[in-house]
Structure formats: structure tokens, C-alpha cells
Amino acid sequence: MDSRITKEQLKQALSGDFDRLIDDVVEAVNHAKPGSIIDDSEEPVRDAAGHFRRRVFQKALELRSQREAFSPSGRPKRSGPSLEE
């Protein structure tokens, strides 16, 4: 079994996270004072994007790990010495 993930799997896993990012961006921009939109919203938007970036990577790793863990052709990794040693 192939342990690669697909973009469709990642999109599905991140749908709620993407919606949260959009909500955070809209909230930051809408709460900014007129004449200070960039100053008032830039940092909250950057923070939201950074959080989303971390979630994308975490979800991708999680999906890949799950596929490897349940792969019938995958071999478990040993953390200690083997029996032959």
C-alpha cells in the first residue's frame, strides 16, 4: 500500500482549519479602525496565517503517519536492539 497522501485528503482534513483562518482574517480586517486597517489587522492576520501553516504541516504528517501505521506492507520500526543481536 502506498503511504503517500493526496491533496484531497489534506483538503478534507483542513476544511475546518481553513474556515477558521478566513474567519480570523475577516474579523481582524473588520475590527480595524478606518485609516489604520493595515496597522490594526496585519499582526492578527499574520498570527492566524502562522497558526494555519503549522496546522497544515501537522495534519499532513498525521495523515502520512496514519497511512504508514496501517499499511499491510509496512514493516514496524524497532526502537530497541533486534533479537539477532
LINPEBEL-V184115 format. One record per residue. RES is the residue in three letters. SS is DSSP state (alpha for helix, beta for strand, coil for the rest). PHI is phi in radians with two decimals (* if undefined). NEAR is the number of other ideal C-beta (glycine too) atoms within 10 Angstrom. Layout:
BEGIN
res = (RES;RES)
ss = (SS;SS)
phi = (PHI;PHI)
near = (NEAR;NEAR)
END
This chain:
BEGIN
res = (MET;ASP;SER;ARG;ILE;THR;LYS;GLU;GLN;LEU;LYS;GLN;ALA;LEU;SER;GLY;ASP;PHE;ASP;ARG;LEU;ILE;ASP;ASP;VAL;VAL;GLU;ALA;VAL;ASN;HIS;ALA;LYS;PRO;GLY;SER;ILE;ILE;ASP;ASP;SER;GLU;GLU;PRO;VAL;ARG;ASP;ALA;ALA;GLY;HIS;PHE;ARG;ARG;ARG;VAL;PHE;GLN;LYS;ALA;LEU;GLU;LEU;ARG;SER;GLN;ARG;GLU;ALA;PHE;SER;PRO;SER;GLY;ARG;PRO;LYS;ARG;SER;GLY;PRO;SER;LEU;GLU;GLU)
ss = (coil;coil;coil;coil;coil;coil;alpha;alpha;alpha;alpha;alpha;alpha;alpha;alpha;alpha;alpha;alpha;alpha;alpha;alpha;alpha;alpha;alpha;alpha;alpha;alpha;alpha;alpha;alpha;alpha;alpha;coil;coil;coil;coil;coil;alpha;alpha;alpha;alpha;alpha;alpha;alpha;alpha;alpha;alpha;alpha;alpha;alpha;alpha;alpha;alpha;alpha;alpha;alpha;alpha;alpha;alpha;alpha;alpha;alpha;alpha;alpha;alpha;alpha;alpha;alpha;alpha;alpha;coil;coil;coil;coil;coil;coil;coil;coil;coil;coil;coil;coil;coil;coil;coil;coil)
phi = (*;-1.34;-1.62;-1.22;-1.76;-1.91;-1.15;-1.14;-1.11;-1.19;-1.03;-1.11;-1.16;-1.79;-0.98;-1.18;-1.16;-1.17;-1.04;-1.12;-1.02;-1.08;-1.04;-1.13;-1.16;-1.07;-1.10;-1.09;-1.20;-1.25;-1.56;-1.24;-1.30;-0.98;1.50;-2.31;-1.04;-1.17;-1.03;-1.41;-1.93;-1.03;-1.16;-1.06;-1.19;-1.08;-1.10;-1.10;-1.16;-1.13;-1.10;-1.09;-1.02;-1.10;-1.13;-1.03;-1.16;-1.06;-1.14;-1.09;-1.12;-1.08;-1.08;-1.11;-1.11;-1.11;-1.17;-1.23;-1.15;-1.82;-1.31;-1.15;-1.60;-1.28;-1.86;-1.12;-1.55;-1.68;-1.67;-1.87;-1.20;-1.37;-1.19;-1.26;-1.35)
near = (10;8;15;10;18;10;7;8;16;16;11;12;17;19;10;10;16;13;10;15;19;12;11;17;16;12;14;19;15;9;11;17;9;6;8;9;14;10;10;15;19;13;10;16;18;11;12;18;13;10;14;18;11;11;17;16;10;13;18;15;11;13;19;15;12;13;16;15;10;10;12;5;7;12;7;7;6;8;5;6;7;6;6;4;5)
END
